[in-house]
Amino acid sequence: MDVQIIMTIVFCVVCIIMVITIISMSGSRGMSKMMSRTIKMEKNILRDNEKDLKDISTRSAKIEEEAIKIKAKAVKDGLNDSESSVYCKHCGALIDGDSTFCKKCGKEQ
Ligand SMILES: [Zn+2]
């Protein structure tokens, strides 16, 4: 669905560019009529798909927002982890900051 809309818009733009090129070369009145008709057609297509385009933008924004939230949470969790964890004074293993003995070597901190 999304790809179809994008393809339609791209097709319209290509059509207009082609028409403009033909008109600039020929300059005939018939071509001008054709051009205005093509522009009208493009306007109609854009108007018909306006809702879908808005939906895509809204959805993209929501996904982006969600991604930022997940990233922010991950960073926060990472910081919390580094705050609550310490390295063993004897063997260098990563252990909980509040633990009295090392999980790996068993020595007192
Ligand atoms: Zn240790």
Residues whose N, C-alpha, C, O or C-beta is under 5 A from the ligand:
A	BS01	ZN	C88 H90 C91 G92 A93 C102 K104 C105 G106
